Amino acid sequence: IEHLKEPDLFFKDFLNKVSFKVIIVSTPDRSLMNDIYSFGPPANKHHYREWTSSEFRKFIEKFLQIDDQYISNSAQFTQVIVAKKLI
């Protein structure tokens, strides 16, 4: 998701076209990267945006029902959300 220029548009389109029971979405947790107060472009030039865990949750909740959120790889700062379509 950090590689998408317009993740809102992607999710709206994706959710209308793809059938699934559960989806797993992951992205680096900016707060674990000691970059929590950085509002400029991410250090990784291939990322459009990076989220803290609360920002990521708030974004995903607009589109999906979240079942779980956790850090899957602390060495790589990877946060994961497990979700399904809104009822």
N, C-alpha and C positions, 0 to 999 in steps of 0.2 A: 504494500500500500504506500510505502514511502517513495516509491518510484513513479507514482501517478501524479500527473500535473493537476488533474481535476478529479479527486476521488469521489466527490459527491455525484458527479455525472456518471462515473463508472459504476457505482453501486446502484443507482437508479436503473440504468440500462441492464446491468448484470442480473439484478433481482427479477426483472421482467422477462428475461430470456432463459434463465437457467433453473432447472428443477433440482432441489437438493433437500436432504433431511437435516444435515448438520454441515456447518462451514467453519473452517479454522482460518483465522486471519492473524498474521503476525507482523510485527514491526519493532525496530529498536525502541527501547524505553529511554527517552532523552534524559530523564532524571538520573538514570544509572550511569550515563555517559558524562556526568558532571557538567551538563550543558543545560540544566533546568531553566536558567534565566536567559538563555540565548534565544533571541527572537529574530535573529538574522538568518541567512541561508545556512543550511546544515554544512558541517565540515566535509561530509562526503558529497562530492560534486554530482553524484548520480541520484541523490535524494532531493525531492522537492520539499518535503516536510518530514519532521520527526515529532513524535508526540510523547508526553509524559503518560503514565498509565491512566490518570484521570481524564486527560484530554482525549486519549484513544477510546476509552469507554464511552465518553459523552458523544463522540463522533459515531461510533458503531451503533449505539442505542437509537440513533435516528432511523436506522434501517433494519435492525435485527434484534431479536430477543437474546440477550446474553445468558448463557448457562454457566460459564466459567471464565475467569481471567487469571493468568499466572505468568511467572517468569519461567521460560522453558530452558534458557541457557544464559546464566548470569555472566559468563565470560564474554559472550557476544551481545549482552544487553537485550536479549530477545524476549519480548512480551507476546503473549498469545491470548486471543479471545476465541472461545468456542461458542457458537451461536446457531440459531435457527431463524427461519422467517417469522416475522411478527404475526401473531394470531389475529 
